[in-house]
Amino acid sequence: MSDQTILIVDDTPQNLSILGELLQPLYRVRAANSGERALAIARSDLQPDIILLDVMMPGMDGYEVIRQLKQDEATRGIPVIFVTALTESSEEQRGLALGAVDYITKPFNPDIVLARIKTQLELKQARDILSDQNTWLEKEIARRMRENVMVQDLTIRALAALGEIRDLETGLHIVRTQRSIEILAHKLKDHPRFRDALAGNKLQMIVKAAPLHDIGKVGIPDAVLQKPGKLTPEEYEVMKAHPVLGANAIESAIDNALAGLDTAVVEQMSGAFEFLRVAQEICRGHHEKWDGSGYPAGLAGEDIPVSARLMALADVFDALMSRRVYKDAMALENVTAFLVEERGRHFDPDVVDAYLAMREQFAEIANRFHDEDQA
């Protein structure tokens, strides 16, 4: 006997008996003498593999039963074969339109009944296997995508660490600034001036690219980068080269990648290159100032990319809140006073306003991810 279950729905005991005797040697058989009972069985844990459904029943007829079966996500996949004495083609068309897979007419021909049931069960089994395979594939694709995202994130962190590892005083700077820029971006995403720049996946690309903002420090000599004190004007000019060094390194990476790819592949991987362009923006522009007095290009106002404007505040906030060998960490109220003072000079005014609205979250990040020597 097969382990497949057939539900017979008919209000006539004689028909239930005839079909039951025919099918029981081959299948597990359940019976229902009303549409309501049929729906209850179909929605139970012991769901049938196929339903033989009488059309003409008192109360809820077969058409209403199949209509409710197909409206329910849990039961719409159960094949339904109508069993009826009606022979008009219009009735058959009506049933098929509602989702029936076949019609069996009374009186029953046992061979035809068994053949049609066998065919529909085999089709259902094939659909179930395909559905299981699709479900497995979807889960596997999702798992691999999660792995790829994790590998990408770890790669970004590793690259960012190249710039930080030689700067012994930055500690968890890249973690704190990434969290801070995420807070600012989410606060501003619906602002008319920032909506387009933060739409879709652009916001997450900015957040993901944020750790690369100081990657250009790999090109700064140790004597300057690791100097245990304040830099001289000459040394400061050397340090000011790191935004360009970082942006050029990313540009070189893009050019080298593009050189080995054909146009079709480049189009398929456009998202990866778009992300690198965002990282390049942040690298090059996070020391620009709203009033045009920053470096390396002296950009001002809206000419500074949104990503760089967000990073500018996140970077300065973290620098002021962190202790250095040449200075103590500032208190939150003093840092806030400085940022407000620089509103419209160093920083985009709306970015400062977003910080003021989210100041407590900034403070929480500074406390949660503090450097060990500042515990």
N, C-alpha and C positions, 0 to 999 in steps of 0.2 A: 504493500500500500504506500502511496505517495504521502509525504508529509504536508502536501498542499491542501488548503481548506477551501471548500466551496460552500457559500451561503445560498440556500434556496429560500426565496421569498414568495409565498403563495398562500392565499387564505383558504384554499381548497385542500382538505386533508388527502383526498385521492391523488392530486397532483404531487403533493409533498411525498406521499408514499411511493409513487411510481419513480420519481426522480431520485429519491433516497435509495431505493433498492438498486437502481441502475448505477449510482455513483459510489455507494459505500464500499464496494469491494476494491475500488481504485483510489479513492480520496477520503479525506476527513470531511464529514458533512455536518453542517449546522442548518437549522431551519428557523424561519420566522413566519408567522401567519399574519403580520401587519407591517405597514411601512414604518411605523414608529419603532417597532421591535427591531426591524432590519437596520435602521439608523443607529440604534443603541449598540447592536452587535458590531457594526462596521466601525464605530468609534471606540470600541473597547481595545484592550491590550491584545486580545486574540483576534486580530483583524483578518478577515478572509482574504484569500488570494484572488477570488473571482466571485461575482454575485449573479445568480440566475433570478431575474426579477420579473414577476408577473405584472402586466400592465394594468389590468382591470381588477382593482381591489377596492372594497368599501373604505370610506374615510380617505386616507392618503393613498392616492393611486401611484402607479409606478413612475409616471412622469414627474410627480412632485418628489418622490424618493430620490430619483437620479439627479434632479435639480439641486437638492440639498447636498447630496454626496459631492457633486462637482463644485459647489460653493465652498466646501470645507477643505482646507489645505491638507488635513490629515487623511481624508478619504478620497480625494479627487483622482488619485492614481489607481484605484481599484477598478479593474475592468468590469463592465456590466453588460450582460447578455439579456435582452428582453425575451421573455417567454409569453406568448400571446396567441389567442385564437383569431385575432384581427389579421386580415390578409390584405387590406387596402394599402397601396404603396405610400399614400400620404401619411398613414400612421407610422409606417416604417421610417419614412424620412424624418418625421417629427422626433422619433426616438433617437435616431442617429445624430440629428442636429443637437440634441441635448447631451450627447456624449456616449451613447451606447456603442459597443464595439461590434455587436452582431444581433441577429434576431433568430429565435427558434420558434416555429409555429406548432400549435397543437392540432391534432394529436401528435405525440412524439414519435420520431423515428430514432431508436436507440443508437444506431451507428452514427447518424448525423449529429445527435446530441454529443456523443463522446468525442467525435472528430473535431467539432467546433470548440468544445471546451478545451481539448488538448492543444489546439492551435493557439487559442487566446492565452492559455497558461504559459506556453512556450514563449510567446511574444512578451508577456509580462516578465517572465524570468530574464529574458534578454534585456528588457528595459531596466529591470532592477540591477542587473550586473553592470550595465552601462552607467546607471545613476551612481552606483557605488564607486565605480572607477572615476567618474567625474568628481564626486565628492572627495575621493582620495587625492586626485590631481589638484583640486582647488586647495585642499589643506597643504599638500606638498609645495605648491607654488607659493602659498602664503608663508609657509615655514622658511622656504629658501629666500623669499623676499625679506623676511625679518633677519635672516642671517646676513644677507647682502647689506642691509641697512646697518646692521651692527658692525660688520667688517668695514663699511664705509666710515662710520662714526669713529671706530678705533683708528683707522688710517688717518683721518683728519686730526684726531688727538695726537697721534704719533708725530705727524708732520709739525703740528703746532708746538709740540714739546721740543723739537729741534731748536726753535727760537727761544724757548723758555729755559731749557736745561742749562744753558751757559749763563743765564741771568739768575743767579742764586737767590735773589730777593723777591722774585715774582710769585713763587709758591703756587697757590691755587688761583692765580690771576685769571687764567683762561676759563676756569669753571665759573668763577664769579661773574666775569664780564658776559659770558654766554647766557647765564641765567638772567642777568640784568637787561641785556638787549632783548631777550624774549619777553620780559615784562613790559618794556616800552613798546615793542611792536604790537603786542596784543591790545595794549591800551589805545594805540593810535590807529589800528587797522580800519576803523570806521570813520576816522577823521577825513573830511573832504580833501585835505592837502596830501594825505598819506594813503588814501584808499587804493589807488591804482598800484602804487609801489609795493603794497603789502597784500595784494589780492591773490587768490588761488594758493599755489605752492610757493609764492615768492617769500612770504613771511618765514616759512620753515627753512627755505634756502639761506636766508639771512642769518637765522639762528644757527644753522649747521655750519655756515662759513665763518662765523664769528671767531672761533678759536685760532683761525689762521691770520688774524689781523697783525700780529707781530712776527710773522715768519721771516721777514726781512732781517731780523736781528742776527740771523746766522752769518750775515755778511759784515757785521760790526766787529772790529778787533777787540780781543779780550781786554786790552788795556783801557778801553773806553767802556765796554759793556759791563765789566766786572770791577770798575773802579770803586773803592770803598769810600765814596764821598761825592760831593757835588761836582758836576762836570764844569770844566772851563768853557769859555765861549767857543774855542776852537774844537774841543771835544764834543760840544753840543752840536756843532755843525756836522761832525762825523756821524753822530747818532741820528741826526735828522735825515740821513740817507736811507734809513731802514724801510720807510713806506715804499720808496721807489724800488729798492732791492727786492722786496717781497712781491710787488706787482709785476716786476720784470721776470721773476722766477716762475710765477704762475703763467705769464704770457708765453714763456719758453716751453713750459709743460704743455700748454694748449697747442702750440705750433708743432711740437714733436709728435703729439698724438695725432693731429690732423694729417701730418705728412705720411703716415702709414695707413690711412683709411680712405676708402672710396666714398663718393658722394652719398650713396644710399646708406652706408653705415653711419656716416656723420649725421644724417637726418634722423636716424633711429636713436642716436646717442645725444641728441640736442640738449636733453635735460642735464646731462653731465657737464657739458660745456657751458651751459647757462649758469650752473652752480659755480663753476670756476670763475666765470665773469663776475659774479656777485662777490666771491672771495677777493678777486682782484680789486673791485671797487672799494671794499672795506680796507684792504691793505694800503692802497694808494691814498684814500681820502680821510682816514680816521683822525688825522692831525690837522685837517683843514678847519678853519673857523668861519662862523657865520658872517663876520664882518670883513672877511678876506685877508686877515692878517696871519693865517696859518701857513702850513707847508705841506707838501712840496710845491704845489702849483699856485697857491694863493687864491684858490677858488672861494666864492662867496655865495651866500644865500642858496637859492634853489639849484645853482650849478653844482653844489655838493650832493652826491647821491644820498638818498634817504638812508641806505644801509650805513654809510659812513657817518651821517649825522647822529644816528642812534649809537653807534660804537663810540663816537667822540665823547658823549656824556657818560656812557657806561665805563669807559676807560679812565676818564678823569675821576669819576666817583671812586673807583676802586683804588686808584693811585693815592687819593687823598685819605681814604679810610685805612690804608695799609701803612705799616711802619717801614721805614727804610733806614739804612745805617746813617744817613745824613738828616733824617727827620723823624719825628714821632707821628703816630697815626692821629688824625684829627677826629674830633667828636662829630657825631652826626649833625648836630645843629650848626656847627661851623662849616661843615661840608655843604649843607643845604644853603647856608647864607652865601657861600662862594658861588655855587651854581646859579642862584638867583641873581647875584651881582653880574654874572657873565651871560645872563639871558639877553639875547639879541646882539651879543658881542662874540663870545666864543661859541655859544650854542644856539641852535634853532629855538626860538621862543616856545613853540608848541611842544618841543621835546622836553624842555625844562618843566613846562606845565604838567606834562605826563608824569615826569619824575615826582613832582610835588604831590600828585594824586596817588602815587604808588610808593611813597617814601618808606612806609613801614615794611613793604615787601623787600625793598632794597636793603634796609637795615637787617632784616631776617637773613638774607643771603650772606651779607658781610659777617654776621655772627655764626652762621651755620658752617660756612666754608672758610673760616679764618685760618691764617697760617699758624703753624704750631708755636712759633716764637711770639705770637700775639695772643695766645690763649689766656 
